[in-house]
Amino acid sequence: MDKAGGDAHGYTVCLAQRRDEMDVSTLQRLDANILLGIINEKLRLECDGLEELLAYYDMTEDQLATRLLQIGYHYDPMSNQFKAHG
């Protein structure tokens, strides 16, 4: 490992990326309320819409929508957020 914090194979970069990435199986194991927070933050800060978010996590709309409907939330394209039914 060099003094810059990485090795010749980019190990540090890989770890930094891995901390930010979650796969579908990890997301589906989370409590639905925690999942909601992660998803809405990603939509607010990084994704221009639901399709971009789904591509980022390599998941289907049905997988995500079904999970968040369990706690009464649906996607609102106007605000680009999942919101409570109301």
C-alpha positions as CSV (number, residue, x, y, z in Angstrom):
1,M,0.0,0.0,0.0
2,D,1.3,3.5,-0.8
3,K,1.1,6.6,1.4
4,A,-1.8,8.0,-0.6
5,G,-4.0,5.3,0.9
6,G,-4.3,3.0,-2.1
7,D,-2.4,0.1,-3.6
8,A,-1.4,-0.7,-7.2
9,H,-4.8,-2.4,-7.7
10,G,-7.1,0.4,-6.6
11,Y,-8.1,-1.4,-3.4
12,T,-9.0,1.8,-1.5
13,V,-11.1,3.0,-4.4
14,C,-13.0,-0.3,-4.5
15,L,-13.7,-0.1,-0.7
16,A,-15.0,3.4,-1.0
17,Q,-17.3,2.4,-3.8
18,R,-18.5,-0.7,-1.9
19,R,-19.5,1.4,1.1
20,D,-21.9,3.4,-1.0
21,E,-23.3,0.5,-3.0
22,M,-26.0,-1.9,-2.0
23,D,-27.4,-4.7,-4.0
24,V,-31.0,-5.7,-4.3
25,S,-30.7,-8.5,-1.7
26,T,-29.2,-6.1,0.8
27,L,-32.0,-3.5,0.2
28,Q,-34.7,-6.1,0.5
29,R,-33.4,-7.3,3.9
30,L,-33.6,-3.7,5.4
31,D,-36.4,-2.6,7.5
32,A,-38.9,-0.9,5.1
33,N,-38.6,2.4,7.0
34,I,-34.8,2.5,6.7
35,L,-35.2,1.5,3.0
36,L,-37.5,4.4,2.5
37,G,-35.0,6.9,3.9
38,I,-32.1,5.5,1.8
39,I,-34.2,5.5,-1.4
40,N,-35.6,9.1,-0.8
41,E,-32.1,10.4,-0.1
42,K,-30.7,8.8,-3.2
43,L,-33.6,10.3,-5.3
44,R,-33.2,13.7,-3.7
45,L,-29.4,13.9,-4.1
46,E,-28.3,11.7,-7.0
47,C,-31.1,10.4,-9.2
48,D,-33.3,12.5,-11.6
49,G,-36.1,10.0,-11.4
50,L,-37.3,6.6,-10.5
51,E,-35.9,4.9,-13.6
52,E,-32.4,6.2,-12.9
53,L,-32.7,4.9,-9.3
54,L,-33.9,1.5,-10.5
55,A,-31.0,1.2,-12.9
56,Y,-28.5,2.2,-10.2
57,Y,-29.7,-0.6,-7.9
58,D,-30.5,-3.0,-10.8
59,M,-34.0,-3.6,-9.5
60,T,-37.5,-3.5,-10.9
61,E,-40.1,-1.0,-10.1
62,D,-42.3,-3.8,-8.8
63,Q,-39.6,-4.9,-6.3
64,L,-39.3,-1.5,-4.8
65,A,-42.9,-0.4,-5.0
66,T,-44.2,-3.6,-3.4
67,R,-41.9,-3.2,-0.5
68,L,-42.7,0.4,0.1
69,L,-46.4,-0.1,-0.3
70,Q,-46.2,-2.4,2.8
71,I,-45.6,0.7,4.9
72,G,-48.1,2.9,2.9
73,Y,-45.7,4.8,0.5
74,H,-45.9,5.3,-3.2
75,Y,-43.7,7.1,-5.7
76,D,-44.7,10.7,-6.5
77,P,-43.0,11.8,-9.8
78,M,-43.7,15.5,-9.2
79,S,-41.5,15.5,-6.1
80,N,-39.3,12.6,-7.1
81,Q,-39.9,11.0,-3.7
82,F,-41.8,8.2,-2.1
83,K,-44.6,9.7,-0.1
84,A,-47.3,8.4,2.3
85,H,-50.7,7.7,0.8
86,G,-52.9,10.5,1.9
